[in-house]
Amino acid sequence: MEEKAVVAVSFQRSDEKPFEVIIKDNEISRTKKHPGATHRSYGSTITSRRLAFINKLKDKDFKVVPNYSDEGAEVSLEISF
């Protein structure tokens, strides 16, 4: 990354929402950096599938909500107990 990289992690919990971990970074996506690139990342897909499997095994509710923009990426992990 040419600019200074920043990663922020925050934790939130309220009565209306489950426990939430929010991870933000300021790096733009590979497709925006290299428009002709053919690389495809499967990290979010693999993580979502693993959490779905855990949900079935442990009767828990985990949810991954990705949000990508020109300013960077934000991924929210919602965990219900």
FIMINU-176655 format. One record per atom (N, C-alpha, C, O): residue number from 1; atom name; x, y, z; residue in one letter. Coordinates in steps of 0.02 Angstrom, whole numbers, padded with zeros to 5 digits. Example, Ala and Ser with C-alpha at 12.3 -4.5 7.8 and 13.67 -1.06 7.14 Angstrom:
2
+-----+----+--------+--------+--------+---+
!   k !  a !      X !      Y !      Z ! r !
+-----+----+--------+--------+--------+---+
!   1 !  N !  00660 ! -00284 !  00390 ! A !
!   1 ! CA !  00615 ! -00225 !  00390 ! A !
!   1 !  C !  00660 ! -00165 !  00390 ! A !
!   1 !  O !  00712 ! -00166 !  00423 ! A !
!   2 !  N !  00642 ! -00112 !  00354 ! S !
!   2 ! CA !  00684 ! -00053 !  00357 ! S !
!   2 !  C !  00645 !  00002 !  00394 ! S !
!   2 !  O !  00670 !  00057 !  00402 ! S !
+-----+----+--------+--------+--------+---+
This chain:
81
+-----+----+--------+--------+--------+---+
!   k !  a !      X !      Y !      Z ! r !
+-----+----+--------+--------+--------+---+
!   1 !  N !  00042 ! -00058 !  00000 ! M !
!   1 ! CA !  00000 !  00000 !  00000 ! M !
!   1 !  C !  00045 !  00062 !  00000 ! M !
!   1 !  O !  00093 !  00066 !  00039 ! M !
!   2 !  N !  00029 !  00109 ! -00043 ! E !
!   2 ! CA !  00070 !  00169 ! -00049 ! E !
!   2 !  C !  00059 !  00217 !  00009 ! E !
!   2 !  O !  00106 !  00252 !  00030 ! E !
!   3 !  N ! -00001 !  00220 !  00034 ! E !
!   3 ! CA ! -00017 !  00265 !  00089 ! E !
!   3 !  C ! -00012 !  00227 !  00155 ! E !
!   3 !  O ! -00003 !  00166 !  00156 ! E !
!   4 !  N ! -00019 !  00264 !  00209 ! K !
!   4 ! CA ! -00017 !  00233 !  00275 ! K !
!   4 !  C ! -00079 !  00189 !  00286 ! K !
!   4 !  O ! -00135 !  00212 !  00279 ! K !
!   5 !  N ! -00066 !  00126 !  00302 ! A !
!   5 ! CA ! -00121 !  00079 !  00314 ! A !
!   5 !  C ! -00150 !  00088 !  00384 ! A !
!   5 !  O ! -00113 !  00098 !  00432 ! A !
!   6 !  N ! -00215 !  00085 !  00388 ! V !
!   6 ! CA ! -00250 !  00092 !  00452 ! V !
!   6 !  C ! -00301 !  00035 !  00458 ! V !
!   6 !  O ! -00341 !  00025 !  00413 ! V !
!   7 !  N ! -00299 ! -00001 !  00514 ! V !
!   7 ! CA ! -00349 ! -00052 !  00530 ! V !
!   7 !  C ! -00377 ! -00035 !  00598 ! V !
!   7 !  O ! -00340 ! -00024 !  00646 ! V !
!   8 !  N ! -00443 ! -00032 !  00602 ! A !
!   8 ! CA ! -00476 ! -00016 !  00665 ! A !
!   8 !  C ! -00525 ! -00073 !  00683 ! A !
!   8 !  O ! -00561 ! -00097 !  00640 ! A !
!   9 !  N ! -00525 ! -00093 !  00746 ! V !
!   9 ! CA ! -00570 ! -00145 !  00770 ! V !
!   9 !  C ! -00611 ! -00116 !  00827 ! V !
!   9 !  O ! -00583 ! -00087 !  00874 ! V !
!  10 !  N ! -00677 ! -00123 !  00823 ! S !
!  10 ! CA ! -00719 ! -00099 !  00877 ! S !
!  10 !  C ! -00769 ! -00152 !  00896 ! S !
!  10 !  O ! -00785 ! -00197 !  00857 ! S !
!  11 !  N ! -00795 ! -00147 !  00957 ! F !
!  11 ! CA ! -00842 ! -00195 !  00984 ! F !
!  11 !  C ! -00903 ! -00157 !  01008 ! F !
!  11 !  O ! -00897 ! -00104 !  01039 ! F !
!  12 !  N ! -00963 ! -00183 !  00992 ! Q !
!  12 ! CA ! -01025 ! -00150 !  01013 ! Q !
!  12 !  C ! -01074 ! -00202 !  01037 ! Q !
!  12 !  O ! -01076 ! -00259 !  01013 ! Q !
!  13 !  N ! -01115 ! -00182 !  01086 ! R !
!  13 ! CA ! -01169 ! -00225 !  01110 ! R !
!  13 !  C ! -01225 ! -00181 !  01136 ! R !
!  13 !  O ! -01213 ! -00133 !  01172 ! R !
!  14 !  N ! -01286 ! -00198 !  01117 ! S !
!  14 ! CA ! -01344 ! -00162 !  01143 ! S !
!  14 !  C ! -01400 ! -00212 !  01151 ! S !
!  14 !  O ! -01395 ! -00269 !  01128 ! S !
!  15 !  N ! -01455 ! -00192 !  01182 ! D !
!  15 ! CA ! -01512 ! -00236 !  01191 ! D !
!  15 !  C ! -01547 ! -00252 !  01125 ! D !
!  15 !  O ! -01576 ! -00305 !  01117 ! D !
!  16 !  N ! -01543 ! -00206 !  01076 ! E !
!  16 ! CA ! -01578 ! -00215 !  01013 ! E !
!  16 !  C ! -01539 ! -00257 !  00963 ! E !
!  16 !  O ! -01568 ! -00289 !  00919 ! E !
!  17 !  N ! -01472 ! -00259 !  00970 ! K !
!  17 ! CA ! -01430 ! -00294 !  00921 ! K !
!  17 !  C ! -01386 ! -00345 !  00957 ! K !
!  17 !  O ! -01373 ! -00339 !  01016 ! K !
!  18 !  N ! -01364 ! -00396 !  00919 ! P !
!  18 ! CA ! -01317 ! -00444 !  00949 ! P !
!  18 !  C ! -01248 ! -00412 !  00959 ! P !
!  18 !  O ! -01236 ! -00356 !  00938 ! P !
!  19 !  N ! -01204 ! -00449 !  00991 ! F !
!  19 ! CA ! -01135 ! -00426 !  00999 ! F !
!  19 !  C ! -01106 ! -00418 !  00929 ! F !
!  19 !  O ! -01116 ! -00460 !  00886 ! F !
!  20 !  N ! -01069 ! -00364 !  00919 ! E !
!  20 ! CA ! -01044 ! -00349 !  00852 ! E !
!  20 !  C ! -00971 ! -00329 !  00855 ! E !
!  20 !  O ! -00951 ! -00288 !  00896 ! E !
!  21 !  N ! -00932 ! -00358 !  00811 ! V !
!  21 ! CA ! -00862 ! -00340 !  00802 ! V !
!  21 !  C ! -00857 ! -00307 !  00733 ! V !
!  21 !  O ! -00877 ! -00337 !  00683 ! V !
!  22 !  N ! -00830 ! -00246 !  00730 ! I !
!  22 ! CA ! -00824 ! -00210 !  00667 ! I !
!  22 !  C ! -00751 ! -00200 !  00652 ! I !
!  22 !  O ! -00713 ! -00172 !  00692 ! I !
!  23 !  N ! -00730 ! -00222 !  00593 ! I !
!  23 ! CA ! -00661 ! -00216 !  00571 ! I !
!  23 !  C ! -00660 ! -00172 !  00509 ! I !
!  23 !  O ! -00693 ! -00187 !  00459 ! I !
!  24 !  N ! -00622 ! -00117 !  00512 ! K !
!  24 ! CA ! -00618 ! -00070 !  00456 ! K !
!  24 !  C ! -00545 ! -00063 !  00435 ! K !
!  24 !  O ! -00500 ! -00062 !  00477 ! K !
!  25 !  N ! -00534 ! -00057 !  00369 ! D !
!  25 ! CA ! -00468 ! -00039 !  00345 ! D !
!  25 !  C ! -00475 !  00011 !  00288 ! D !
!  25 !  O ! -00529 !  00017 !  00259 ! D !
!  26 !  N ! -00421 !  00045 !  00271 ! N !
!  26 ! CA ! -00425 !  00098 !  00221 ! N !
!  26 !  C ! -00395 !  00077 !  00154 ! N !
!  26 !  O ! -00384 !  00119 !  00111 ! N !
!  27 !  N ! -00383 !  00012 !  00144 ! E !
!  27 ! CA ! -00355 ! -00010 !  00080 ! E !
!  27 !  C ! -00411 ! -00021 !  00029 ! E !
!  27 !  O ! -00461 ! -00053 !  00044 ! E !
!  28 !  N ! -00402 !  00006 ! -00031 ! I !
!  28 ! CA ! -00452 ! -00005 ! -00083 ! I !
!  28 !  C ! -00445 ! -00075 ! -00110 ! I !
!  28 !  O ! -00392 ! -00106 ! -00103 ! I !
!  29 !  N ! -00497 ! -00101 ! -00141 ! S !
!  29 ! CA ! -00497 ! -00169 ! -00165 ! S !
!  29 !  C ! -00447 ! -00179 ! -00222 ! S !
!  29 !  O ! -00428 ! -00132 ! -00256 ! S !
!  30 !  N ! -00427 ! -00241 ! -00232 ! R !
!  30 ! CA ! -00380 ! -00258 ! -00286 ! R !
!  30 !  C ! -00409 ! -00241 ! -00354 ! R !
!  30 !  O ! -00373 ! -00220 ! -00399 ! R !
!  31 !  N ! -00475 ! -00250 ! -00362 ! T !
!  31 ! CA ! -00506 ! -00237 ! -00427 ! T !
!  31 !  C ! -00504 ! -00163 ! -00444 ! T !
!  31 !  O ! -00501 ! -00145 ! -00503 ! T !
!  32 !  N ! -00506 ! -00120 ! -00395 ! K !
!  32 ! CA ! -00501 ! -00048 ! -00407 ! K !
!  32 !  C ! -00429 ! -00028 ! -00423 ! K !
!  32 !  O ! -00417 !  00015 ! -00465 ! K !
!  33 !  N ! -00380 ! -00061 ! -00389 ! K !
!  33 ! CA ! -00309 ! -00047 ! -00401 ! K !
!  33 !  C ! -00287 ! -00073 ! -00469 ! K !
!  33 !  O ! -00250 ! -00039 ! -00506 ! K !
!  34 !  N ! -00310 ! -00132 ! -00486 ! H !
!  34 ! CA ! -00289 ! -00166 ! -00548 ! H !
!  34 !  C ! -00352 ! -00189 ! -00586 ! H !
!  34 !  O ! -00372 ! -00247 ! -00581 ! H !
!  35 !  N ! -00383 ! -00143 ! -00624 ! P !
!  35 ! CA ! -00447 ! -00159 ! -00656 ! P !
!  35 !  C ! -00446 ! -00221 ! -00701 ! P !
!  35 !  O ! -00497 ! -00254 ! -00708 ! P !
!  36 !  N ! -00389 ! -00239 ! -00731 ! G !
!  36 ! CA ! -00386 ! -00297 ! -00775 ! G !
!  36 !  C ! -00369 ! -00362 ! -00740 ! G !
!  36 !  O ! -00365 ! -00414 ! -00772 ! G !
!  37 !  N ! -00360 ! -00359 ! -00676 ! A !
!  37 ! CA ! -00338 ! -00418 ! -00638 ! A !
!  37 !  C ! -00393 ! -00471 ! -00637 ! A !
!  37 !  O ! -00452 ! -00456 ! -00636 ! A !
!  38 !  N ! -00372 ! -00534 ! -00638 ! T !
!  38 ! CA ! -00420 ! -00589 ! -00637 ! T !
!  38 !  C ! -00422 ! -00624 ! -00569 ! T !
!  38 !  O ! -00461 ! -00671 ! -00561 ! T !
!  39 !  N ! -00382 ! -00602 ! -00522 ! H !
!  39 ! CA ! -00381 ! -00633 ! -00455 ! H !
!  39 !  C ! -00449 ! -00623 ! -00421 ! H !
!  39 !  O ! -00477 ! -00568 ! -00423 ! H !
!  40 !  N ! -00474 ! -00675 ! -00390 ! R !
!  40 ! CA ! -00536 ! -00669 ! -00353 ! R !
!  40 !  C ! -00525 ! -00695 ! -00283 ! R !
!  40 !  O ! -00499 ! -00751 ! -00273 ! R !
!  41 !  N ! -00543 ! -00655 ! -00233 ! S !
!  41 ! CA ! -00533 ! -00675 ! -00164 ! S !
!  41 !  C ! -00594 ! -00713 ! -00139 ! S !
!  41 !  O ! -00651 ! -00693 ! -00151 ! S !
!  42 !  N ! -00582 ! -00768 ! -00105 ! Y !
!  42 ! CA ! -00636 ! -00809 ! -00079 ! Y !
!  42 !  C ! -00639 ! -00806 ! -00002 ! Y !
!  42 !  O ! -00675 ! -00845 !  00029 ! Y !
!  43 !  N ! -00601 ! -00761 !  00028 ! G !
!  43 ! CA ! -00597 ! -00758 !  00101 ! G !
!  43 !  C ! -00664 ! -00749 !  00134 ! G !
!  43 !  O ! -00680 ! -00785 !  00182 ! G !
!  44 !  N ! -00705 ! -00702 !  00111 ! S !
!  44 ! CA ! -00770 ! -00689 !  00141 ! S !
!  44 !  C ! -00817 ! -00749 !  00131 ! S !
!  44 !  O ! -00854 ! -00767 !  00177 ! S !
!  45 !  N ! -00815 ! -00779 !  00072 ! T !
!  45 ! CA ! -00858 ! -00836 !  00058 ! T !
!  45 !  C ! -00840 ! -00895 !  00103 ! T !
!  45 !  O ! -00884 ! -00927 !  00131 ! T !
!  46 !  N ! -00775 ! -00909 !  00110 ! I !
!  46 ! CA ! -00753 ! -00964 !  00152 ! I !
!  46 !  C ! -00772 ! -00952 !  00225 ! I !
!  46 !  O ! -00796 ! -00997 !  00259 ! I !
!  47 !  N ! -00761 ! -00891 !  00249 ! T !
!  47 ! CA ! -00779 ! -00874 !  00318 ! T !
!  47 !  C ! -00853 ! -00881 !  00330 ! T !
!  47 !  O ! -00873 ! -00909 !  00381 ! T !
!  48 !  N ! -00894 ! -00858 !  00284 ! S !
!  48 ! CA ! -00967 ! -00864 !  00291 ! S !
!  48 !  C ! -00989 ! -00937 !  00294 ! S !
!  48 !  O ! -01032 ! -00955 !  00334 ! S !
!  49 !  N ! -00959 ! -00978 !  00252 ! R !
!  49 ! CA ! -00976 ! -01050 !  00252 ! R !
!  49 !  C ! -00955 ! -01083 !  00318 ! R !
!  49 !  O ! -00992 ! -01125 !  00344 ! R !
!  50 !  N ! -00897 ! -01066 !  00343 ! R !
!  50 ! CA ! -00875 ! -01094 !  00407 ! R !
!  50 !  C ! -00921 ! -01074 !  00463 ! R !
!  50 !  O ! -00939 ! -01115 !  00505 ! R !
!  51 !  N ! -00941 ! -01010 !  00464 ! L !
!  51 ! CA ! -00986 ! -00987 !  00517 ! L !
!  51 !  C ! -01055 ! -01020 !  00512 ! L !
!  51 !  O ! -01086 ! -01036 !  00563 ! L !
!  52 !  N ! -01079 ! -01032 !  00451 ! A !
!  52 ! CA ! -01143 ! -01066 !  00442 ! A !
!  52 !  C ! -01138 ! -01137 !  00469 ! A !
!  52 !  O ! -01185 ! -01162 !  00500 ! A !
!  53 !  N ! -01082 ! -01170 !  00459 ! F !
!  53 ! CA ! -01071 ! -01237 !  00485 ! F !
!  53 !  C ! -01071 ! -01236 !  00562 ! F !
!  53 !  O ! -01103 ! -01278 !  00594 ! F !
!  54 !  N ! -01036 ! -01188 !  00591 ! I !
!  54 ! CA ! -01034 ! -01181 !  00664 ! I !
!  54 !  C ! -01103 ! -01167 !  00692 ! I !
!  54 !  O ! -01122 ! -01194 !  00744 ! I !
!  55 !  N ! -01142 ! -01126 !  00656 ! N !
!  55 ! CA ! -01211 ! -01110 !  00678 ! N !
!  55 !  C ! -01251 ! -01174 !  00686 ! N !
!  55 !  O ! -01289 ! -01182 !  00734 ! N !
!  56 !  N ! -01244 ! -01220 !  00638 ! K !
!  56 ! CA ! -01281 ! -01283 !  00641 ! K !
!  56 !  C ! -01258 ! -01327 !  00698 ! K !
!  56 !  O ! -01298 ! -01357 !  00733 ! K !
!  57 !  N ! -01192 ! -01331 !  00708 ! L !
!  57 ! CA ! -01164 ! -01374 !  00760 ! L !
!  57 !  C ! -01179 ! -01349 !  00830 ! L !
!  57 !  O ! -01198 ! -01388 !  00873 ! L !
!  58 !  N ! -01172 ! -01285 !  00841 ! K !
!  58 ! CA ! -01175 ! -01258 !  00908 ! K !
!  58 !  C ! -01240 ! -01221 !  00924 ! K !
!  58 !  O ! -01248 ! -01196 !  00979 ! K !
!  59 !  N ! -01286 ! -01219 !  00877 ! D !
!  59 ! CA ! -01349 ! -01183 !  00885 ! D !
!  59 !  C ! -01336 ! -01110 !  00905 ! D !
!  59 !  O ! -01369 ! -01084 !  00950 ! D !
!  60 !  N ! -01289 ! -01080 !  00871 ! K !
!  60 ! CA ! -01273 ! -01009 !  00881 ! K !
!  60 !  C ! -01290 ! -00972 !  00817 ! K !
!  60 !  O ! -01306 ! -01002 !  00766 ! K !
!  61 !  N ! -01287 ! -00907 !  00821 ! D !
!  61 ! CA ! -01302 ! -00866 !  00762 ! D !
!  61 !  C ! -01245 ! -00817 !  00750 ! D !
!  61 !  O ! -01239 ! -00767 !  00784 ! D !
!  62 !  N ! -01203 ! -00833 !  00700 ! F !
!  62 ! CA ! -01149 ! -00790 !  00678 ! F !
!  62 !  C ! -01167 ! -00764 !  00609 ! F !
!  62 !  O ! -01194 ! -00800 !  00568 ! F !
!  63 !  N ! -01152 ! -00701 !  00597 ! K !
!  63 ! CA ! -01167 ! -00672 !  00532 ! K !
!  63 !  C ! -01110 ! -00626 !  00512 ! K !
!  63 !  O ! -01086 ! -00586 !  00553 ! K !
!  64 !  N ! -01088 ! -00630 !  00449 ! V !
!  64 ! CA ! -01035 ! -00587 !  00422 ! V !
!  64 !  C ! -01067 ! -00540 !  00372 ! V !
!  64 !  O ! -01101 ! -00562 !  00326 ! V !
!  65 !  N ! -01055 ! -00474 !  00382 ! V !
!  65 ! CA ! -01083 ! -00424 !  00337 ! V !
!  65 !  C ! -01026 ! -00382 !  00310 ! V !
!  65 !  O ! -01002 ! -00337 !  00344 ! V !
!  66 !  N ! -01004 ! -00395 !  00247 ! P !
!  66 ! CA ! -00950 ! -00355 !  00218 ! P !
!  66 !  C ! -00978 ! -00292 !  00184 ! P !
!  66 !  O ! -01034 ! -00292 !  00159 ! P !
!  67 !  N ! -00938 ! -00240 !  00184 ! N !
!  67 ! CA ! -00956 ! -00178 !  00150 ! N !
!  67 !  C ! -00892 ! -00148 !  00121 ! N !
!  67 !  O ! -00847 ! -00128 !  00158 ! N !
!  68 !  N ! -00889 ! -00144 !  00055 ! Y !
!  68 ! CA ! -00829 ! -00119 !  00021 ! Y !
!  68 !  C ! -00845 ! -00053 ! -00013 ! Y !
!  68 !  O ! -00899 ! -00045 ! -00042 ! Y !
!  69 !  N ! -00799 ! -00005 ! -00009 ! S !
!  69 ! CA ! -00809 !  00059 ! -00041 ! S !
!  69 !  C ! -00742 !  00086 ! -00065 ! S !
!  69 !  O ! -00691 !  00054 ! -00057 ! S !
!  70 !  N ! -00743 !  00145 ! -00096 ! D !
!  70 ! CA ! -00682 !  00177 ! -00119 ! D !
!  70 !  C ! -00636 !  00197 ! -00061 ! D !
!  70 !  O ! -00576 !  00206 ! -00071 ! D !
!  71 !  N ! -00663 !  00204 ! -00001 ! E !
!  71 ! CA ! -00624 !  00223 !  00058 ! E !
!  71 !  C ! -00592 !  00164 !  00092 ! E !
!  71 !  O ! -00548 !  00173 !  00134 ! E !
!  72 !  N ! -00613 !  00103 !  00076 ! G !
!  72 ! CA ! -00586 !  00044 !  00109 ! G !
!  72 !  C ! -00639 ! -00009 !  00119 ! G !
!  72 !  O ! -00689 ! -00011 !  00084 ! G !
!  73 !  N ! -00627 ! -00052 !  00168 ! A !
!  73 ! CA ! -00673 ! -00107 !  00181 ! A !
!  73 !  C ! -00695 ! -00106 !  00254 ! A !
!  73 !  O ! -00658 ! -00085 !  00298 ! A !
!  74 !  N ! -00757 ! -00128 !  00265 ! E !
!  74 ! CA ! -00782 ! -00136 !  00332 ! E !
!  74 !  C ! -00818 ! -00203 !  00335 ! E !
!  74 !  O ! -00861 ! -00218 !  00293 ! E !
!  75 !  N ! -00800 ! -00244 !  00384 ! V !
!  75 ! CA ! -00833 ! -00308 !  00393 ! V !
!  75 !  C ! -00860 ! -00310 !  00463 ! V !
!  75 !  O ! -00825 ! -00297 !  00512 ! V !
!  76 !  N ! -00925 ! -00327 !  00468 ! S !
!  76 ! CA ! -00958 ! -00331 !  00532 ! S !
!  76 !  C ! -00972 ! -00405 !  00547 ! S !
!  76 !  O ! -01000 ! -00440 !  00506 ! S !
!  77 !  N ! -00952 ! -00427 !  00606 ! L !
!  77 ! CA ! -00967 ! -00495 !  00630 ! L !
!  77 !  C ! -01019 ! -00489 !  00685 ! L !
!  77 !  O ! -01006 ! -00461 !  00738 ! L !
!  78 !  N ! -01079 ! -00514 !  00672 ! E !
!  78 ! CA ! -01133 ! -00512 !  00721 ! E !
!  78 !  C ! -01138 ! -00580 !  00755 ! E !
!  78 !  O ! -01143 ! -00631 !  00721 ! E !
!  79 !  N ! -01137 ! -00580 !  00821 ! I !
!  79 ! CA ! -01137 ! -00642 !  00859 ! I !
!  79 !  C ! -01194 ! -00640 !  00909 ! I !
!  79 !  O ! -01195 ! -00598 !  00953 ! I !
!  80 !  N ! -01241 ! -00687 !  00903 ! S !
!  80 ! CA ! -01296 ! -00692 !  00951 ! S !
!  80 !  C ! -01280 ! -00749 !  00999 ! S !
!  80 !  O ! -01259 ! -00803 !  00978 ! S !
!  81 !  N ! -01290 ! -00737 !  01063 ! F !
!  81 ! CA ! -01277 ! -00788 !  01114 ! F !
!  81 !  C ! -01341 ! -00820 !  01137 ! F !
!  81 !  O ! -01340 ! -00864 !  01180 ! F !
+-----+----+--------+--------+--------+---+
